[in-house]
Amino acid sequence: MQTYTYAALFERGAKSGFVVSFPDVPEAITQGRNEADARNMAAEALGMVLLTYLEQGRPLPKGSKRRRDVVAITVEPEVAAKLAVIEAFKTAQITQGELASRLGKDGREVRRILDPNHATKLPALIQALEALGRRLVIGVEEIAA
């Protein structure tokens, strides 16, 4: 099961706040005023970079094993669903027209669903995943202190 969770390094900023970087996703770097803000910014930055990977036709990086000096950051749910749809579509090796037929939607709508830069509502992403033989699974974990 793909969770789109990556290890993040939190370092104190030169003057204040935290700088966050991802060893497995070097393009994703951000900062926050405090740890909570840095976590939120990290999830957003990670999601944007992963969507950019797919837009450029690059595979998503594999996450490394968790270490004690890192924090696990997961992209926002809508971004995770968008990433999952795009990856499932590529794996299915079908045309956009075939996906449109399976969904009962027109081609423009399917192009928007598969566009990493277009915000898509979660129900449409869930429907697309189902049409591609996948399902969205939601879980809850405690946040490490």
C-alpha positions as a Markdown table, in Angstrom:
| # | Residue | x | y | z |
|---|---|---|---|---|
| 1 | Met | 0.0 | 0.0 | 0.0 |
| 2 | Gln | 1.4 | 3.4 | -1.0 |
| 3 | Thr | 1.1 | 6.1 | 1.7 |
| 4 | Tyr | 3.2 | 8.9 | 0.1 |
| 5 | Thr | 5.1 | 9.3 | 3.4 |
| 6 | Tyr | 8.7 | 10.4 | 3.4 |
| 7 | Ala | 11.4 | 11.1 | 6.0 |
| 8 | Ala | 11.9 | 14.7 | 6.8 |
| 9 | Leu | 14.8 | 16.4 | 8.6 |
| 10 | Phe | 13.8 | 19.3 | 10.9 |
| 11 | Glu | 16.6 | 21.8 | 11.7 |
| 12 | Arg | 16.4 | 25.0 | 13.7 |
| 13 | Gly | 16.6 | 28.0 | 11.4 |
| 14 | Ala | 19.5 | 30.5 | 11.7 |
| 15 | Lys | 17.3 | 33.1 | 13.4 |
| 16 | Ser | 14.1 | 31.3 | 14.3 |
| 17 | Gly | 11.7 | 28.6 | 13.3 |
| 18 | Phe | 12.5 | 25.3 | 11.5 |
| 19 | Val | 13.9 | 24.4 | 8.1 |
| 20 | Val | 12.6 | 21.1 | 6.7 |
| 21 | Ser | 14.2 | 19.0 | 4.0 |
| 22 | Phe | 13.6 | 15.5 | 2.6 |
| 23 | Pro | 16.6 | 13.2 | 2.0 |
| 24 | Asp | 14.7 | 11.2 | -0.5 |
| 25 | Val | 13.1 | 14.2 | -2.2 |
| 26 | Pro | 15.9 | 16.8 | -2.4 |
| 27 | Glu | 13.8 | 19.3 | -4.3 |
| 28 | Ala | 11.4 | 19.6 | -1.4 |
| 29 | Ile | 12.6 | 22.1 | 1.2 |
| 30 | Thr | 10.6 | 24.5 | 3.3 |
| 31 | Gln | 10.4 | 26.3 | 6.6 |
| 32 | Gly | 8.0 | 27.2 | 9.3 |
| 33 | Arg | 7.7 | 29.6 | 12.2 |
| 34 | Asn | 7.4 | 26.8 | 14.7 |
| 35 | Glu | 7.3 | 23.0 | 14.6 |
| 36 | Ala | 3.6 | 22.7 | 13.8 |
| 37 | Asp | 3.8 | 25.3 | 11.0 |
| 38 | Ala | 6.9 | 23.6 | 9.7 |
| 39 | Arg | 5.0 | 20.2 | 9.5 |
| 40 | Asn | 2.1 | 21.8 | 7.6 |
| 41 | Met | 4.5 | 23.6 | 5.2 |
| 42 | Ala | 6.5 | 20.3 | 4.8 |
| 43 | Ala | 3.4 | 18.3 | 3.8 |
| 44 | Glu | 2.5 | 21.0 | 1.2 |
| 45 | Ala | 6.0 | 21.3 | -0.2 |
| 46 | Leu | 6.3 | 17.5 | -0.4 |
| 47 | Gly | 3.0 | 17.2 | -2.3 |
| 48 | Met | 3.9 | 19.9 | -4.8 |
| 49 | Val | 7.2 | 18.3 | -5.6 |
| 50 | Leu | 5.8 | 14.8 | -6.0 |
| 51 | Leu | 3.1 | 16.2 | -8.3 |
| 52 | Thr | 5.9 | 17.9 | -10.3 |
| 53 | Tyr | 7.7 | 14.6 | -10.6 |
| 54 | Leu | 4.7 | 13.0 | -12.2 |
| 55 | Glu | 4.1 | 16.0 | -14.4 |
| 56 | Gln | 7.7 | 15.6 | -15.7 |
| 57 | Gly | 7.2 | 11.9 | -16.2 |
| 58 | Arg | 9.6 | 11.0 | -13.4 |
| 59 | Pro | 9.0 | 8.1 | -11.1 |
| 60 | Leu | 8.3 | 9.0 | -7.5 |
| 61 | Pro | 11.2 | 8.4 | -5.2 |
| 62 | Lys | 11.2 | 5.4 | -2.9 |
| 63 | Gly | 11.1 | 6.4 | 0.8 |
| 64 | Ser | 14.0 | 5.3 | 2.8 |
| 65 | Lys | 13.7 | 3.4 | 6.1 |
| 66 | Arg | 12.7 | 5.5 | 9.1 |
| 67 | Arg | 15.5 | 6.6 | 11.3 |
| 68 | Arg | 15.3 | 8.2 | 14.7 |
| 69 | Asp | 16.6 | 11.6 | 13.5 |
| 70 | Val | 13.7 | 12.1 | 11.0 |
| 71 | Val | 10.0 | 12.8 | 11.1 |
| 72 | Ala | 7.6 | 11.0 | 8.8 |
| 73 | Ile | 5.6 | 13.5 | 6.7 |
| 74 | Thr | 2.7 | 12.4 | 4.6 |
| 75 | Val | 1.2 | 14.6 | 1.8 |
| 76 | Glu | -2.4 | 15.9 | 2.2 |
| 77 | Pro | -5.2 | 13.4 | 1.5 |
| 78 | Glu | -6.3 | 15.1 | -1.7 |
| 79 | Val | -2.8 | 15.1 | -3.0 |
| 80 | Ala | -2.2 | 11.5 | -2.1 |
| 81 | Ala | -5.4 | 10.5 | -4.0 |
| 82 | Lys | -4.3 | 12.6 | -7.0 |
| 83 | Leu | -0.9 | 10.9 | -7.0 |
| 84 | Ala | -2.5 | 7.5 | -6.7 |
| 85 | Val | -4.8 | 8.2 | -9.6 |
| 86 | Ile | -2.0 | 9.3 | -11.9 |
| 87 | Glu | 0.2 | 6.4 | -10.9 |
| 88 | Ala | -2.7 | 3.9 | -11.4 |
| 89 | Phe | -3.5 | 5.4 | -14.8 |
| 90 | Lys | 0.1 | 4.9 | -15.9 |
| 91 | Thr | 0.2 | 1.4 | -14.6 |
| 92 | Ala | -3.1 | 0.5 | -16.3 |
| 93 | Gln | -1.7 | 1.3 | -19.7 |
| 94 | Ile | -5.1 | 2.5 | -21.0 |
| 95 | Thr | -6.0 | 5.7 | -23.0 |
| 96 | Gln | -7.7 | 8.7 | -21.5 |
| 97 | Gly | -10.6 | 7.9 | -23.7 |
| 98 | Glu | -10.9 | 4.4 | -22.1 |
| 99 | Leu | -10.8 | 5.9 | -18.7 |
| 100 | Ala | -13.5 | 8.5 | -19.7 |
| 101 | Ser | -15.6 | 5.6 | -20.9 |
| 102 | Arg | -15.2 | 3.7 | -17.7 |
| 103 | Leu | -16.1 | 6.8 | -15.7 |
| 104 | Gly | -18.9 | 7.9 | -17.9 |
| 105 | Lys | -17.3 | 11.3 | -18.3 |
| 106 | Asp | -16.0 | 13.4 | -21.2 |
| 107 | Gly | -12.4 | 13.7 | -22.2 |
| 108 | Arg | -11.9 | 17.2 | -20.8 |
| 109 | Glu | -13.0 | 16.0 | -17.3 |
| 110 | Val | -10.6 | 13.1 | -17.4 |
| 111 | Arg | -7.7 | 15.4 | -18.6 |
| 112 | Arg | -8.4 | 17.5 | -15.5 |
| 113 | Ile | -8.4 | 14.5 | -13.2 |
| 114 | Leu | -5.0 | 13.4 | -14.6 |
| 115 | Asp | -3.6 | 16.9 | -14.6 |
| 116 | Pro | -1.2 | 17.3 | -11.6 |
| 117 | Asn | -1.8 | 21.0 | -11.5 |
| 118 | His | -5.6 | 20.8 | -11.4 |
| 119 | Ala | -7.4 | 20.5 | -8.1 |
| 120 | Thr | -9.8 | 17.6 | -8.2 |
| 121 | Lys | -12.4 | 16.8 | -5.5 |
| 122 | Leu | -11.9 | 13.6 | -3.6 |
| 123 | Pro | -15.1 | 11.9 | -4.8 |
| 124 | Ala | -13.9 | 12.2 | -8.4 |
| 125 | Leu | -10.5 | 10.8 | -7.5 |
| 126 | Ile | -12.1 | 7.9 | -5.6 |
| 127 | Gln | -14.3 | 7.1 | -8.6 |
| 128 | Ala | -11.2 | 7.2 | -10.9 |
| 129 | Leu | -9.3 | 4.9 | -8.6 |
| 130 | Glu | -12.2 | 2.4 | -8.6 |
| 131 | Ala | -12.3 | 2.6 | -12.5 |
| 132 | Leu | -8.6 | 1.8 | -12.4 |
| 133 | Gly | -9.1 | -1.2 | -10.1 |
| 134 | Arg | -7.8 | 0.5 | -7.0 |
| 135 | Arg | -9.4 | 1.8 | -3.8 |
| 136 | Leu | -8.5 | 4.6 | -1.4 |
| 137 | Val | -7.8 | 3.4 | 2.1 |
| 138 | Ile | -7.7 | 5.9 | 4.9 |
| 139 | Gly | -5.8 | 5.3 | 8.1 |
| 140 | Val | -5.0 | 7.2 | 11.3 |
| 141 | Glu | -1.7 | 7.2 | 13.2 |
| 142 | Glu | -0.5 | 9.0 | 16.3 |
| 143 | Ile | 1.9 | 11.8 | 15.6 |
| 144 | Ala | 5.2 | 11.1 | 17.2 |
| 145 | Ala | 6.1 | 13.6 | 19.9 |
